Amino acid sequence: MNYTIESIADFCNGAPTISIPGSLVNQVIIDHREPHGTDAMFAALKGARVDGHSFIGSLIESGLHHFLVSDPDVIKSFEGQANFILVTDVVEALQKVAAEHRDNYNIPVIAITGSNGKTIVKEWLNQLLENEHSICRSPKSYNSQIGVPLSLFNLGPDHSLGIFEAGISRPDEMQVVSQMIRPTIGILTNIGDAHAAHFDNDEQKFREKWKLFDSAEKIVGCCDDHWFGWLSEQDRKRCFCWSTKDPNANVFIERIITQDKKSVLSVRSKSGSHTVTIPFTDKASIQNAIHCFVCIELLRRIRKPVIDLFEDLSSVAMRMEVKQGIEQSVIIDDSYNSDLGSLRIALENLSTQMDREKLVILSDFRENVNPTQLYEQIGSMLREAEVDEVVGIGIQIAENAGAFEPMGISCFDDVDSYWNSLDAKAIRNKAILIKGARKFRLENLSKRLQAKHHETVLEVDLHKMAQNLSYFSDQIKGRAKIMVMVKAFAYGSGGYEVAQFLEKQKIDYLGVAYADEGVELRKKGIRIPIMVMSPSKETYESMIQYDLEPEIYSLNSLEDFINTAKSYRHLFREFSIHLKIDSGMHRLGFERSDIKVLCNRVNDVPFVKIESIFTHLAATDDPQSDEFTKAQLTKFADLSEEIGEQIGYMPTRHALNSTGILRFPDSLFDMVRLGIGLYGFSGSEHGKFLHALGKLKSYIVQVRSVPANESVGYARNGVEQRERRIATVAIGYADGVDRRLGNGNWSFLWQDTQCKTVGNICMDMCMIDVTNTAAQEGDEVIVFAGSSEVVAMAEKLNTISYEILTKISERVRRVYHQE
């Protein structure tokens, strides 16, 4: 995009306050940390926890001149220092500007919607068509009410094709998206359960998605699908259908044969009969590949060069991954694509690694623009992100190495050349972003740089964590602050990585169990307040040194802390504590009889401040105990008010845990403690709105045939009167798989097949029955994915979900995904 600030004001019907008339805007940002030039415009969004207007002052100081705002007081504060456009709703204004921008380009535009598969279909279409078109596509999964306009702003005069995703979560959202994208071709991937809670039924959800195609000349979908088939009957002229059942469909899939990790499709269409091979065997990938085939057939008759490309389709890394690297480095793996939009997003994530030197490993980019201009733009983005060093992979980036000055740059022909020259000590403690085109196979470099090669992995979806946080924020409606519990390695998800993500989300407090957990977070750069819930006398000194705030639950613990704090009075600051009240759980906490002595002692020491007063509720998830819970809340309110009166101020008060937030919304007090709910679990009916973050998966080490009546594993269990194929999987009880799950008491998922455990669970491995499957060595198997499976496992073991999650060993590599 490239518009004057006055034109943008006209597009969105905003009221401009112009200090620098006629200046151009070529980029829109919504995150103040995002790399940007001085010609960018910051759209100040208001969220549940963060108001973008609060960053305008620092952005003006950094040289930014253009702002889209909804708060007139901001303009008064900074009038004369920058350009402002005042609107009622910033998101709506962005959508209007995006619609005007889309109007300027008369090119084919493909819009993709559906419950699943949108990003994969988009990326595969890009892989199949990039040799013939200059393509503008949505970065990552930018398909929301904000993501769509940001995607459309990347559309430029050099593009000959647009491919954009469109997602909705509630009724009445798609009409706006449709008016922005105005597709010429639509693709409906499928209709599933995603976001079902916000719709009355599947028909309502389907009709809402169909609105995307109001302007489309043709709509691609599977007429075997109930809803698409039903509506295509009413809109036959526009629908271009494929089927595995109806030979009269526009594209008929005559036969699908899967073998040796490949699928061979026999396809008949107007352009003739074709044999299409794809390197996948799962149903979802086959369906996504067919959508791509049909769309290309619609764009123009499909030809052999494109058909040959289907065999080389690569699996799409749907999300950016953050991993631990060798030599204490951090790897940000975003190696599956190489467009400028996703580079900006990746650099934003790199910028969160504030305590590390930043290294970017970058291959040649596939962009149909002048290479000199392209790499000058990339160099500028890297300088804005304060990158220290660049490694270039490819001929084109080497020819334009000057664009990366004054950063240090080393150039190599390919990944192997770089790897062979690498001194591992050179990347010690660095944050390394890996980004580039698929043909350079940078994913191989990412694997080499990973620290842990134990093949069991817990995948943690930070995007789902953000969704869960947003859900609880919606329930709170800004009436209380949020403390998030990251104790026990963040419920197994990884303490520092989760804390870093939450700090970026602007939560108010973190809670840990032990001082060591808090010290580690401080050493790694976490700066938000941290409460320690199980401190000890021996750790008070380190807590003061690292600005950690202890829970104080008795007169003895208070006296111990005061005695330690006396030695640090020379720091001339207050030391915060959090008082625990026993309101009925009878585990830890002050009783009513302690209050007078407690308050007198606190009043005697001006260097100790009661930051908060809190209590634990015993049974928020049990409706039969609601009267008891209400009595606890009443007692807590009374005792905390008494403390406030005696000390002369009212500290922050908090009582509700995750389930309490949802079941007792009238008792939020000043802050809530969000724990297991953030990780996707709830003891109430609200659980259906939450998303489990973790997927525990491993790999098959070996497959063998075991004759009838032979045992498997230790203690000679697992005998059956039939010959079987048994797979050994690289996960055991030392990784967190309970021994009681052996001997058929749990099943691992191989592709779409549940495979029962055989014999006892061993320390480092276990065995599963893969008879009647095509499972091979190296194949992935899933131990659990989703809250229902974790709950089922907990019920099988007569325990709770907390224990399942926290038992996952730290030797299991955590991989973090983020959209």
Secondary structure, 3 states (H helix, E strand, C coil): CCEEHHHHHHHCCCEEECCCCCCEECEEECCCCCCCCCCEEEECCECCCCEHHHHHHHHHHCCCCEEEECCHHHHHHHCCCCEEEECCCHHHHHHHHHHHHHHCCCCCEEEEECCCCHHHHHHHHHHHHCCCCCEEECCCCCCCCCHHHHHHCCCCCCCCEEEEECCCCCCCCHHHHHHHHCCCEEEECCCCCCCHHHCCCHHHHHHHHHHHHCCCCEEEEECCCHHHHHHHHHCCCCEEEEECCCCCCCEEEEEEEEECCEEEEEEEECCEEEEEEECCCCHHHHHHHHHHHHHHHHHCCCCHHHHHHHCCCCCCCCCEEEEEEHHHCEEEEECCCCCHHHHHHHHHHHCCCCCCCEEEEEECCCCCCCHHHHHHHHHHHHHHCCCCEEEEECHHHHHCHHHHCCCEEEEECCHHHHHHHCCHHHHCCCEEEEECCHHHCHHHHHHHHECCCCCCEEEEEHHHHHHHHHHHHHHHCCCCEEEEECHHHHHCCCHHHHHHHHHHCCCCEEEECCHHHHHHHHHCCCCCCEEECCCCHHHHHHHHHCCCEEEECCHHHHHHHHHHHHCCHHHCCCEEEEEEECCCCCCCCECHHHHHHHHHHHHHCCCEEEEEEEECCCCCCCHHHHHHHHHHHHHHHHHHHHHHHHHCCCCEEECCCHHHHHHCHHHCCCEEEECHHHHCCCCCHHHHHCCCCEEEEEEEEEEEEECCCCCCCHHHCCCCCCCEEEEEECCCCCCCCCHHHCCCCCEEEECCEEEEEECCCCCCCEEEECCCCCCCCCCEEEEEECHHHHHHHHHHCCCCHHHHHHCCCCCCEEEEEEC
